[in-house]
Structures are given as structure tokens and as C-alpha cells.
Amino acid sequence: MKIVILYDRIAKEGSHPDQSDALVQAQAVGRALKDLGHESVEMTFSMDVKGFLKEVKDAYPQLVFNLVESVGGHGRLIHFPASVLDLLAIPYTGAPADALYLTSSKVIAKKILSGAGIPTPSYYSPRNLRAKSIPLSGPYIVKSVWEHASVGLEESSVLSVESSGQLLAEMENRRDQLGGDCFAEQFIDGREFNLSLLASQEGPEVLPPAEMRFIDYPPGKWKVVGYRAKWDEASFESLHTQRSFEFPKSERPLLQNLMDIARRCWHLFGLRGYARVDFRVDESNQPWVLEINANPCLSPDAGFVAACDELLADLFANSIERLVTELGFIQLVVILNITFCNRDVTLVQLNIQGLEVDSF
């Protein structure tokens, strides 16, 4: 099968780690597809839509592996490549265009979550704060509406303010570093969990839950999985924020609750293929959905791949193969750059329409 691997066009020089990670993902997926016997071609998507139309028509792929997270550096356009592919009737992996749009706006997603009765922290937009004076209580964290990969998010994003005017001023001051539109979300000072999901014949399967644990944080330091924690390997935040899949039996009710909510999010937004839901859990064990990532990072060291690794270790131990057909889509689970039993195994989640596979 001929597959185009589509990702963000980035500057060759001076790109930030979160931007250059797109190339890392493309290369990892390319290696996995080669191991599976497929022909793959890398292609980038930018504001030059006319050029892309010619390029993809000339390539004539049977499938596009969609890794695009932004267009022209704008996260709000993450749905655009999927919309173009829909127009061309070219099948692609992952979530459909509407789901990508609805989840990429954290504010729209929060409105949908609240309407469905799924707990998500309260928030204020600049428009809310300009309309009237609002009494505030507790800390707030200022986030980008559209950008992901923790762009502009740091410990200093958590603010203890006494008035709506003060919060509005802080939001206005941070607009540029947050890529434009921003909002202030009530900060949940608690534990953080990532739940990855994978489509299966029986519906979405929740992969092993992961907790992002803040190790040896000094008193008074806000616990935030910010930009430095994700992209600056030498920083305190990166060195002291560790992913764990280990939980005592007493935590099973909490984990089950998180898994149930993650599945509800999948169905609510019409997700497809794979996704990740990020949570905070407060001191009373109440989960709060922070955001839904309909196109999670597939780099070898990313959370989604780590969850697959955790799952596949058990599957291999029980000699279970993953080959699932669902609604005309075939799911191949292969592990990316993971060593198991002294041999390299590769793991990628594909949703391939009309693909037939003899064995895996």
C-alpha cells in the first residue's frame, strides 16, 4: 500500500522542539510502515494549498497518515488538512475534521463537556471579564485557546489574583506568547493523568492509565506539565516530572472512573483511531477533564506510545496479536522503537480504510 505521511511544514533552522518533533514523528511512522511492507512518502502541509493539491494528486496515495498539528504555525487550523482530504475523498488516519476542530479549541471543547455533564474546570475568557466585574477565588492558569504541546505554558501561568481586572490584564500581557487567543481556567492543584484511547472492534479501548508525577517539587512551586517539562530535558521540571503506570489496588475505583469518562469523551466528540484525554484529580478524588487531544503525538518517547508499550508488553507476554477490523477500517498495532525480548519491535496505530492484511 502506498501511504503519504503528512505533517507540519517547519522551518529547517531555528525551529522550536515542539515544532521539529513533527519530523521525529514522521520518521518513526515511516520506519514502522517500512517494517510492515508498505511504501511511504513524506509530505508537508502548509498554507500553500494549491501546491499540496498537486503534490498529493501526483503521489496518488491509498491512504494519508495524518500527523498535522498546525498549519502555518496556527493550531486553530489543525482540521484543515483533514477537510481537504475529505474533499479529495482520500482516506486518512485519526479523527475526522469536525472532531479535530471541536477539540482543538479548548474553550469550545469545555462548553461541549459541560453541556454533557462531564466535569471540566470553570474558566473565563477576556470577553467575560470585560463585560462585568467578577469576584474571583482560588488560583487560575492562563492557557492558549488553540495551541497545544504546552506552548506558552509554565509555572508562571498560574496566577493568584484578587480581581477580574487584574486577571484580564495578565491575560492581555500573555497573548503573544500564547499564540493569540487565551483564557483563564480554574487551577486544580492535584494529580495529573493522561488516558490514551485506541479504536477496536468493540469500541474505544482505554490503554493503561498514566500519571504524571511531580517528584521532589519544593513547597510553593506550582505543579504544571508545562513547556519546559515536555521539551527542555535539562530543566528541573523535565527531570522531576515522571510518567508512571504503577498504581496500588486501592486506586482501581479512581482509575475506572477516569477510563469511563475518557470513553464518554471519545463518543461525545466523535473521535476515531486514537486519542488522549488529560485529567486533573483534586484532593477529593474528583476528576476534571483538562483537554482532549484528537491527534496525540506519536514520537517514540510520547505518552501515547508509552501507553501502547505498557499494553503490548502484556499482549506479547500472552502471545496475543492485534489485528482488528472495525467498520471497514483495519487497525494495526505495531510498537515504535521498543525493545522486547532482546529484539526490536515497532508500535503504530493505523486506521486504514479498505486495507487487507494477511497476518501480523
N, C-alpha and C positions, 0 to 999 in steps of 0.2 A: 504494500500500500504506500502511496506517495502522500506524505504529510508535511504541511508547512508549519513550522514553529514560529509563531507570531509574537513579537514582544516590542516593548517601547523603543523608539529610536532615541539614543542618548548621545551626548557629546563625547567624542573619543578622548578628549582631555578635560581635566577639571571636573569630572562628574563626581557627585557625592556617592558614598557607599550604597545608599538605598536605591540610587539610580543604576549604578553599574551592576547591582545584584540581578537586574533583568537579564544580563548577558550570562551570568552564572547559571541562572535557571534554564535558559535556552540550551546551554551546553550540556547540562545534566540531563535534560529531557532528550536531547539529541543522542547522547550515549545510550540511554535506555531504549530508545526506538531502534537504534542500530542493533543492539543486542537481541531485540525481538524480530529482527529481519526486515524492518521497514526502511524505506528510503525517506529521508527527511531533508528539508531545505529551510534554512533560517531566513526570516523576512521581518523587517521592522515596519511599524505603523506610525505615521506622523500626520501633520496637518495637510500633507500633500496627498489628498485622497485620490485625485486623478492618477497620480503616479502609482499608487497602491493598486488601483483597479486594473491597470495594465499589467503590473507585475504579477498579481495573483491569477489573472486570467491566462497569462503566458505560462505560469507554473502548472496550472490545471490540477490542483491537488484534490484528492478524495476526501481530505479532512484537514482542518486547521486546528492546531493545538494552541489555544488562546492563552497567552501569558501576559497580555497587555494590562498594565495597571494605571497608566495615564497616557494622555495624548498631548504632545507639545508641552509636557510638564504640568498638565492640568488634570488632577484626579477626577474632576467632575465629568470628564469625557470618557471615562473608563468603559462606558456602554457603547460608545460609538463604533469601534471595530466590529462588535457583535451585531450591531444594527446593519452595517454594511454587508457582513457575511450573510445575514438573513436575506437581504435584498438580492444577493447573488445566488441564494439557495445552496450555499456551501456549508456543510455540517461542521461544527466546531465543538471543542470540549468545554466543559464547565457550564456556568449559569447562563441563562438567556439574557438578552439585552435589558429587558424590563427589570429583572431581578438585580442585575448589576447596577442599574441606575438607582433603584429604590434603596439598596443597601449602601451605596457609595456616599449618599447624603446621610450623615449621622442624624441630622435633625428630622428628615423625612422618616428614616427608619424608627426613630424614637416615637414619633407620632403613631406609626403603624403598630409598634409594640404596645404602646399604652392603650390604643383602641382595642387591642386583642386581649388586654388584661395581663400582659407579660411585664413583670416589674423591670423598669429601667429608671435610672436616676433622673430626678427632675432637672430642668435646665432653663436658662434664659438666653434669648437672642438679643442683640443690640436693639432691635425694634421694640421688644418687650420693655426693656429698661428705659428707652426714650419716652415711651408712652405715659408712664407714671412712676412715681416713687414707690419702690417695693421694699418692704422690710426683709432683711436677709439674716439667715442664721447658718452657722457652720461654714467650713471652707468650700470653695469652688475651684474647679480645674478648667482652665480655658483651653479649648481644643479647636482645631480646624474642622470646618463642616465637611469638606470634601477630600482633603489629603489624608493619606494613610502612611504606613511604615513609621508611625510616631513622628512625622515631620513637625518640627517646632514644639514638640512635647518634652518638657523637662520638669525637674523638681520645682523650679521657679514658676511653673504654670499653675501650681496650687496656691490659691490666694485666700487669705483671711481678711475679708473686707467688712466694713460696717454699714455701707450704704450702696444703693443701686447706682448712684452717680460714680462712686469710686470704682465699682466693678466695670461699668461701662467705659470709663477712662482707660482701665487696664486692657480691656478687650480691644479698644481702638489702637492702643500702643503696640499691640501684638499682631495686628492684621497682616502686616507684610511677612513676618517670619512664619506665619501660619498659612500662607498662600492665599490670603484674601478673607473670605467669609469665615467667621468663627462664632462660637457660642460658649457659654459658661455652664458647666454641668456640676451638680452637687457631687462633691468628692466623697467617695465611700472609702473610709480608712479601714481597709480589711484585707482579706486574702484575694489573690487573683488567679483565675483559672482559664485555660484555653481548652475548648472541646472541638475536636475535628470530626467531620462527618463525611461519610463515603456512601454513595448510592449503591444499593444492592437490589436484588430481585424482590425482597420483602419490604423495601423502603429504605430510608436512610439508616445506615449503621453508624453508631457513635463509636469512634475509636477510643482507646484508653485515655481518660481524662488526665490533663497535665496541670500541675500547679506551678506558678512562677513564684518561687520562694525568695524572700528578701533576707539574706544571711548577714548577720552582724551589722545591721544598719544602726547607726548611733541614735540615741534618743533625740527626737525633734526633727529628724530627717524624713521627709515625706517618701513613702514607698510608691514609686511610679516606674512602670516599664516604659521609659522614655527613649529618646533618640540615642543617647549615649549607651543605655543598657543594650540596645539592639545592634548598634553599628560601631561603637568605639570599644574595641576589645580590651584596651588597656585601662579603661575607666573603672572607677570604683563601682559604678552601677552595673557594668557588664560582669565584672569579676564576682560581684556579690548578689547577682540575680540568677538563680539556678532553676532549671526546669526539673520537675520531679514527677514520676508516675507511681511513687510508693505512698500508700495510704493504709492506716490501720483499719481493721474491720468496723470499728465504731463510726467510721466516716461513710460507710456504704449508703445510708439514707440520704446524706447530702449529695453524694456523687450521683445517685439515682435521680434525685431532683434536678440536678444540673443536666443530666442526659435527657430527661423528659422535656425540659424547657428548650434544649438545643434542637430536639426533633420538632417541637412546635414552631420554632423559628424557621426551620427548613421548609415546612409546609406553608407557613404564613407568607413567606416571600417567594415561593415557587422556585426554590433552589434546585440545582441539578449537578450531578457529577461529584463535586466535593466542595466543602466549605469549612469555615471555622467560626465559632461563636465565642466571644470573650466575655468573661464574667468578673464581677467583684462580689465577694460574700462578706456581709457585715458581721459584727460580733454576736448577733442573734441567729446566725446561720441562714440569713435571708439572702438568696442570690439576686443579683441585679445584672441585667444584660447591658454591657457597655456598647458593643457593636457586633455586627455580622459581617464577616469577610467572605464574599461570594467567590473570590478569586485568590485564595491564600497562596503565599509564597511556596514554591516547590524547590528552593535551594536545598542542597543536601543537609545543611545544618538548621533548617527551618522547623518550626513547631509541627507543621502538618506531616512532614517526612519523619520526624522523630516519633510521632504518634503511630504512623504506619509501621515503623521499625519495631515499636513496642508490641503492636498487634501481630506482625508477621513472625516475630520470634516464637510466639505461641503456636501460630499456624504451622510453621516449619517443624516445630517440635512434635506436632501431632500429624505430620505428613499430610497437611491439608493444602490443596491447591485452590487458588482463587481464579475462577473463570465464571463470570456471572453475566447472563443475558437478561436485560430488562428493557421492555418497551422498545425493541428494535435497536437498543444500544448494547454494546458489549463492553464489559468492564474488565480491564486487565490490571491486575495489581502486581507491580514489579518494584523492587526496592532500589533506591538510588544510593549508590556508593556505600553500602553497608556490608561489613564482613560478617559472615555467618558460617560456622563450622569450617573455618580456615579457607573459605572461598568467597569471592566477591559476588554479591547478589545485588540486584538493582530493583528499586521500587518506584513506580509512577502510576498515578491513577488516570486512566483514559476512559473517556466515554466516546465510543466510535460508532457512528451510525452505519449500519449495513455491513460491518466488518465480520468476516468469518475467520475463526481461529481453530486450528486442528487440536492443539493441546498447549498446555503451559505447565 
